[in-house]
Amino acid sequence: MKHSQLPEEDPVFEKPSKSEIKRRLEARQTLAEEISKLTPDKWKQMPIPERLLEGLQETAQVRSHGGIRRHIQFLGKIMGTFSEEEVQAMKQALIKIVGVNRASKMKI
């Protein structure tokens, strides 16, 4: 007789699926895009790490449509290196700055 293991019996940590990782990174990229639309004065009110701040400052120099798209992807890549707590802190600060109504219309 075979004994099947139930999921509760196996305490092995499951890593997130590729789809979950992709959704998480796309959400961070969207957050970076929304932050990049703010003025530099508002960036100072947010807990933005130095690496991302440098990338945001370069955003004003990018003019072409394809360049803007690639730059937003670059900002998303930088955001992917941050912890969940750092990302949540930036998200909450963005909501506080733009207001709940406008934030609800964003894709963050």
C-alpha positions as semicolon CSV with decimal commas, in nm:
position;residue;x (nm);y (nm);z (nm)
1;M;0,000;0,000;0,000
2;K;0,139;0,338;-0,101
3;H;0,153;0,625;0,143
4;S;0,096;0,961;-0,011
5;Q;0,240;1,267;0,152
6;L;0,000;1,548;0,212
7;P;0,125;1,904;0,154
8;E;0,092;1,977;0,526
9;E;0,338;1,699;0,607
10;D;0,609;1,827;0,375
11;P;0,752;2,152;0,517
12;V;0,960;2,220;0,204
13;F;0,958;2,586;0,108
14;E;0,819;2,639;-0,240
15;K;0,989;2,905;-0,443
16;P;0,764;3,147;-0,628
17;S;0,667;3,054;-0,982
18;K;0,811;3,234;-1,282
19;S;0,475;3,402;-1,333
20;E;0,471;3,529;-0,974
21;I;0,824;3,665;-1,007
22;K;0,733;3,834;-1,336
23;R;0,420;3,993;-1,185
24;R;0,622;4,122;-0,891
25;L;0,890;4,274;-1,115
26;E;0,631;4,430;-1,346
27;A;0,462;4,587;-1,043
28;R;0,795;4,731;-0,931
29;Q;0,859;4,862;-1,282
30;T;0,519;5,032;-1,280
31;L;0,595;5,186;-0,941
32;A;0,929;5,315;-1,075
33;E;0,750;5,465;-1,375
34;E;0,500;5,646;-1,153
35;I;0,780;5,775;-0,929
36;S;0,970;5,898;-1,236
37;K;0,671;6,117;-1,330
38;L;0,704;6,311;-1,003
39;T;0,919;6,619;-0,963
40;P;1,263;6,592;-0,800
41;D;1,129;6,791;-0,502
42;K;0,878;6,515;-0,434
43;W;1,148;6,248;-0,465
44;K;1,316;6,410;-0,166
45;Q;1,004;6,339;0,041
46;M;1,029;5,968;-0,035
47;P;1,261;5,699;0,103
48;I;1,435;5,640;-0,231
49;P;1,769;5,456;-0,221
50;E;2,064;5,628;-0,390
51;R;2,087;5,383;-0,683
52;L;1,728;5,450;-0,785
53;L;1,763;5,824;-0,728
54;E;2,054;5,836;-0,973
55;G;1,847;5,650;-1,232
56;L;1,552;5,882;-1,178
57;Q;1,772;6,185;-1,231
58;E;1,880;6,043;-1,569
59;T;1,515;6,012;-1,676
60;A;1,492;6,379;-1,779
61;Q;1,771;6,330;-2,032
62;V;1,595;6,047;-2,218
63;R;1,383;6,179;-2,504
64;S;1,298;5,904;-2,756
65;H;0,999;5,676;-2,701
66;G;1,210;5,360;-2,718
67;G;1,467;5,515;-2,490
68;I;1,205;5,604;-2,233
69;R;1,068;5,248;-2,244
70;R;1,416;5,100;-2,197
71;H;1,494;5,345;-1,918
72;I;1,175;5,250;-1,732
73;Q;1,279;4,885;-1,767
74;F;1,618;4,980;-1,624
75;L;1,449;5,151;-1,328
76;G;1,239;4,837;-1,279
77;K;1,556;4,628;-1,277
78;I;1,700;4,850;-1,006
79;M;1,372;4,820;-0,810
80;G;1,400;4,442;-0,836
81;T;1,709;4,450;-0,614
82;F;1,527;4,615;-0,323
83;S;1,362;4,433;-0,037
84;E;0,985;4,412;-0,013
85;E;0,991;4,651;0,284
86;E;1,178;4,918;0,085
87;V;0,934;4,887;-0,204
88;Q;0,633;4,909;0,027
89;A;0,780;5,218;0,195
90;M;0,821;5,387;-0,145
91;K;0,470;5,285;-0,246
92;Q;0,319;5,425;0,075
93;A;0,514;5,748;0,033
94;L;0,389;5,779;-0,326
95;I;0,031;5,730;-0,212
96;K;0,081;5,992;0,057
97;I;0,222;6,243;-0,193
98;V;-0,029;6,199;-0,477
99;G;-0,331;6,121;-0,263
100;V;-0,544;5,810;-0,232
101;N;-0,778;5,899;-0,520
102;R;-0,505;5,947;-0,777
103;A;-0,309;5,650;-0,644
104;S;-0,612;5,425;-0,690
105;K;-0,612;5,517;-1,061
106;M;-0,245;5,422;-1,094
107;K;-0,148;5,064;-1,163
108;I;0,057;5,035;-0,844
